[in-house]
Structures are given as structure tokens and as C-alpha cells.
Amino acid sequence: MFLKGAKITAIGSYVPARRLTNSDLEQMVDTNDEWIVQRTGIRERRISREDEYTSDLCTAAVLDLMKRYGKSIQDVDMILVATSTPDFPFPSVASILQNRLGIPSTAGAIDMSAACAGFVYALHTAHAYVASGLHRKVLVLGADALSKITDYTDRSTCILFGDGAGAVLVESDEQLDGFAGFHLGSDGSGAHHVYRTGLSRSVNEVELVDTGKLVQNGREVFRWAVRTVPQGVQQVLNNAGISLDQVDWFIPHSANLRMIEPICERLNYPLEQALYSLEYFGNTSAASIPLALDLGIRGGKVLNGQQILLYGFGAGLTHAGQLVKLELAPEVSPPTPL
Ligand code: ACO
């Protein structure tokens, strides 16, 4: 039972300028454009500069949001940053943003770790904060600089990942609630399928490969996601009390187009109504869903009031789905080109 409504009122995004194309990757590892496009649907990714970190990507995404919607962030009372590639284990990216963006020091600030499901987890948390009446205006970011932890000698991973950030504002509303059903979960028995070693070098009694870079068993993650996501989507719909044909847009995590296809097939949902950001940005982890949402908005497809089903999944293994209806404020200036 919610006390108040919560709605997404503004969005912004950013990707670094440098492009890493499939033909660039052909010069780096034994791969080719045809294999990459056929197996993943990815053509390019954006790579941050050496001195550009997740906090910088986030800052640019928030500046885009403010410019487009003329929104002040002076009254933001909570900052949530979903990321697996924070500038530091601590201080948090959220604390860095609070200071850099001049948000009052009375605002809460935390980073959230749920890998590629992180943005939806953060959005779910923002909804809970606002709908409970505990907070009024929450800045939610999904951002990752995966190029910093990608092994560019491993052809099975380096073709996938890119960098980017997306930001949304979740604000309180006395009448409207732009958030409907949700479903989330995690299966730690698969924790050793996607990881980067940290203080420990084993999990689930499995010795991990200690490269300091992202390591994954792509096939296992693929199989798990194609099995788990359609069931999770059904739970979101049950929870919201609507049917899939009422969903205007489905935005699954942009891991690989070849995963999105069987997920849509199992759901019997038209692939043309699935939005993704992977073709030119690759897998940007926590940023992939807000980037896909913003591409849809920038392209004039996604409109206020439509039912949009977001579903993130990734390392953990974590997954999270949320049905939202946007209530974006009128744009006062055009978005910064991506
Ligand atoms: N170019 C050419 N050949 C390649 C490449 C490449 N870039 N990469 C792998 N291959 C080869 C393999 O060596 C293998 O060759 P072999 O048969 O001679 O052994 C063959 O292609 C098939 O390899 P698979 O691993 O079976 O290829 P698959 O079709 O499964 O694609 C991929 C691999 C793209 C990684 C896929 O499994 C995938 O996308 N998995 C999901 C990854 C994911 O979603 N991760 C999310 C977590 S990320 C996070 O949470 C931060």
C-alpha cells in the first residue's frame, strides 16, 4: 500500500566520444565484424578517456537531464548510483556527484551494486523511498565504465562491453503513480559465472581467474537469462495486473541481441517493440536500460503515459523488472547529441 505516487519526470544520458568499432577489434584480437554482428548484434561501443571515470559519465548525464527539462537538482534528497565500476570502492560515486553537482549535503548518497540489473534495482528503491513519503526527489543513475575492467586480449568478452551513463529524476506526486508491478531476485549459486576478483579470489568454492578484469562464462549467463527473464516478466505483469499485449515497449538489458530474440520469442512479444542500446554502445551494464529508454525518447517512439517494461539481469546472478509510465516534463532544450 503506497502513501504517495512517484513518477519519472526527466531523463538524461551520456556516452564518451571515442568509438571502438568491430573493425578496430579485428586489429586487436582474432575476430571479425561478421562474427560479432551475427553472434551479438553489436557494431560499435564507446570508450572513456584514460582520465574519464564513472563519476564523469554520471555528471554529463545529469547535465543533459537538467538542460533538457530545465530541472533543478537543488532539492534532490537522495542520490542512487547503480554501477559495478565506481571510481573507488569508497568514497561512493554518489558522494562525488553530490559535491560536484552542488546538491545539498543533507541529501543521502549511495552506490548500489547489482551489475546489469543495477539501474532497475535503483529505480525500484527510488520508488519505494518516494512512494513511502520518506523522500520527495531522487536522482537515479545507471552508469558503467566497463572498458576500465575489460581484458582486451580476450575475444569472448572485449567485443561486448562499452561505457555510458543514464540519469532519471523520480519525483513525488500526490495523485499519479508512474510505477506498477515489479519482480526481482538473485541466484548466488551462479556468482562464479560473471565476476571480477576483489579482496577474495574464490566464490561458491570455485577458484576464480585473477586477472583484475571482468571474466565470464558467456554460455552459462546466456542460458540462465533466457530461462529467467521471461518468467520474471510474467511475474511483473501478474504483479501489475496487466497482460503483455498492453506493454508498449519492452526494454531488457542490452547484453546481446541474440539473447533478446529468444526472450521475446518465449514471451511471444514482438521484437520490434523491444528497445535496446547495444548496436552502437555495446553492453554498458547498468547504463544499458536508461540509454535504450532515452534512445526511444530521443527518437520519438517512447511517449508519456505508455506502459514500459524494464528488465535488467547480470552478475550475481541478479535480475529485476519494473513496469513504468513516464510523466516527463516538457523539454525546454534539445538533448545533447550522443
Ligand atoms: N570472434 C570470433 N570467434 C569467437 C569470438 C570472437 N569475438 N569469441 C568467441 N569465439 C569463438 C569461441 O572461441 C568458440 O570457438 P570454438 O567453437 O572453436 O571453441 C566459438 O566462437 C563459440 O563460442 P561461444 O562462447 O559458444 O559463443 P557464443 O555464441 O555463446 O557467444 C557470447 C559468446 C557472445 C559471449 C555469448 O555467450 C553471450 O553474449 N553471453 C552472455 C553474456 C552476458 O550477458 N553477460 C552479462 C553479464 S555482464 C555483467 O554483469 C557486467
Boltz pocket constraint, residues with backbone or C-beta under 6 A from the ligand:
constraints:
  - pocket:
      binder: B
      contacts: [[A, 30], [A, 31], [A, 32], [A, 35], [A, 36], [A, 39], [A, 40], [A, 84], [A, 115], [A, 116], [A, 155], [A, 156], [A, 157], [A, 159], [A, 194], [A, 216], [A, 217], [A, 218], [A, 219], [A, 221], [A, 222], [A, 255], [A, 256], [A, 285], [A, 313], [A, 314], [A, 315]]
      max_distance: 6.0
